[in-house]
Amino acid sequence: MGLFEYTMIYIMSWWVVLLMVLPFGSHLPATPEENTYHSAPERANIGRKLLITTILAAIATIIIGWGINREYFTLWFEPF
């Protein structure tokens, strides 16, 4: 597996992990201010969530790459 495949796996896993991490720690305000969305969280903590996403996506990429190199699964479709 080359650098391109690892990069693609990292990008895909990064987005999947980001969508899983975004809701964590988000609390809606008890009394929303005027001219704001009622569903907007009080503090988004985006920086922390992006750091966590980057680390978890790197770990996922390492695990997926290990599984592919050990031939537990493959990226290529092989018909029966």
Residue frames relative to the residue before (quaternion, step in Angstrom):
aa qw qx qy qz dx dy dz
M 1.0000 0.0000 0.0000 0.0000 0.00 0.00 0.00
G 0.2954 -0.7965 0.5108 0.1320 3.53 -0.85 1.00
L 0.7530 -0.3889 0.2982 0.4391 3.50 -1.39 -0.04
F 0.6205 0.5559 -0.3452 0.4322 3.59 1.01 -0.77
E 0.6747 0.4918 -0.2995 0.4617 3.59 0.88 -0.91
Y 0.6484 0.5058 -0.3202 0.4704 3.58 0.97 -0.83
T 0.6422 0.5228 -0.3223 0.4587 3.59 1.01 -0.79
M 0.6688 0.4955 -0.3003 0.4659 3.57 0.92 -0.86
I 0.6374 0.5069 -0.3242 0.4813 3.59 0.99 -0.79
Y 0.6484 0.5177 -0.3205 0.4569 3.60 0.96 -0.83
I 0.6668 0.5007 -0.3124 0.4551 3.59 0.87 -0.90
M 0.6777 0.4856 -0.3000 0.4637 3.58 0.88 -0.89
S 0.6812 0.4687 -0.2987 0.4766 3.59 0.90 -0.86
W 0.5904 0.5714 -0.3691 0.4343 3.62 1.08 -0.64
W 0.6916 0.4700 -0.2847 0.4688 3.58 0.87 -0.91
V 0.6418 0.5140 -0.3313 0.4626 3.58 0.96 -0.78
V 0.6710 0.4829 -0.2970 0.4779 3.59 0.92 -0.90
L 0.6194 0.5443 -0.3534 0.4418 3.62 0.98 -0.75
L 0.6784 0.4822 -0.2986 0.4670 3.58 0.91 -0.86
M 0.6487 0.4899 -0.3265 0.4823 3.60 1.15 -0.45
V 0.7052 0.4825 -0.2628 0.4481 3.60 1.02 -0.80
L 0.5580 0.6647 -0.3878 0.3106 3.62 1.02 -0.69
P 0.7157 0.4532 -0.3073 0.4336 3.68 0.78 -0.74
F 0.5474 0.6419 -0.4082 0.3488 3.63 1.12 -0.46
G 0.8497 0.1632 -0.1389 0.4817 3.53 -0.95 0.95
S 0.5250 0.6162 -0.4282 0.4015 3.61 1.20 0.23
H 0.0299 -0.7925 0.6085 -0.0286 3.52 -0.78 1.10
L 0.3963 -0.7061 0.5357 0.2396 3.54 -0.95 0.89
P 0.5023 -0.6506 0.4652 0.3286 3.58 -1.01 0.70
A 0.5441 -0.6249 0.4522 0.3301 3.57 -1.10 0.73
T 0.7781 0.0834 -0.0377 0.6214 3.57 1.02 -0.85
P 0.2406 -0.7980 0.5329 0.1460 3.61 -0.19 1.20
E 0.5072 -0.6410 0.4842 0.3121 3.53 -1.13 0.70
E 0.6090 -0.5393 0.4208 0.4016 3.54 -1.26 0.32
N 0.8341 0.2062 -0.1829 0.4778 3.54 -1.23 0.63
T 0.5981 0.4899 -0.4064 0.4869 3.59 1.04 0.71
Y 0.5570 -0.5865 0.4598 0.3665 3.54 -1.22 0.46
H 0.4918 -0.6804 0.4645 0.2819 3.58 -0.96 0.87
S 0.6946 0.4632 -0.2776 0.4753 3.59 1.16 -0.48
A 0.4818 0.6656 -0.4434 0.3582 3.63 1.25 0.02
P 0.4270 -0.7138 0.4838 0.2723 3.64 -0.81 0.93
E 0.6295 -0.5404 0.4021 0.3873 3.55 -1.27 0.45
R 0.7753 -0.0104 0.0470 0.6297 3.57 0.82 -1.06
A 0.3263 -0.7843 0.4979 0.1748 3.56 -0.64 1.09
N 0.1560 -0.8188 0.5315 0.1507 3.64 1.10 -0.63
I 0.1020 0.8483 -0.5123 0.0868 3.57 0.99 0.88
G 0.6351 0.5507 -0.3423 0.4198 3.60 0.91 -0.81
R 0.6719 0.4848 -0.2857 0.4816 3.56 0.92 -0.94
K 0.6642 0.5070 -0.3051 0.4568 3.59 0.96 -0.84
L 0.6436 0.5045 -0.3277 0.4732 3.60 1.04 -0.69
L 0.6341 0.5163 -0.3300 0.4716 3.59 1.03 -0.72
I 0.6560 0.4959 -0.3074 0.4789 3.59 0.92 -0.88
T 0.6382 0.5312 -0.3196 0.4565 3.58 0.99 -0.86
T 0.6583 0.5159 -0.3100 0.4522 3.59 0.91 -0.90
I 0.6760 0.4869 -0.2944 0.4682 3.59 0.91 -0.88
L 0.6899 0.4736 -0.2896 0.4646 3.60 0.85 -0.93
A 0.6391 0.5108 -0.3325 0.4691 3.61 1.04 -0.70
A 0.6234 0.5215 -0.3429 0.4710 3.60 1.05 -0.66
I 0.6486 0.5023 -0.3160 0.4766 3.59 0.97 -0.82
A 0.6508 0.5074 -0.3154 0.4685 3.59 0.97 -0.85
T 0.6453 0.5167 -0.3232 0.4606 3.60 0.99 -0.78
I 0.6386 0.5141 -0.3272 0.4699 3.59 0.98 -0.77
I 0.6705 0.4931 -0.3020 0.4649 3.59 0.91 -0.89
I 0.6671 0.4877 -0.3056 0.4729 3.60 0.91 -0.88
G 0.6502 0.5107 -0.3133 0.4672 3.60 0.96 -0.83
W 0.6290 0.5258 -0.3275 0.4697 3.57 1.02 -0.77
G 0.6706 0.5043 -0.2925 0.4587 3.57 0.95 -0.90
I 0.6570 0.4906 -0.3111 0.4806 3.57 1.03 -0.73
N 0.6732 0.4916 -0.3051 0.4605 3.61 0.91 -0.84
R 0.6948 0.4370 -0.2716 0.5025 3.61 1.10 -0.61
E 0.4169 -0.7523 0.4105 0.3029 3.55 1.43 0.06
Y 0.2733 0.7364 -0.5571 0.2696 3.56 0.98 0.89
F 0.7650 -0.0575 0.0259 0.6409 3.56 1.20 -0.59
T 0.2985 -0.7615 0.5544 0.1534 3.57 -1.27 0.29
L 0.4857 -0.6436 0.5057 0.3067 3.53 -1.29 0.32
W 0.6904 0.4927 -0.2591 0.4621 3.56 1.20 -0.47
F 0.4282 -0.6903 0.5289 0.2456 3.53 -1.05 0.85
E 0.0550 -0.7798 0.6236 0.0098 3.54 -0.86 0.99
P 0.3408 -0.7615 0.5080 0.2143 3.60 -0.45 1.15
F 0.6006 -0.5999 0.4074 0.3367 3.53 -1.19 0.61
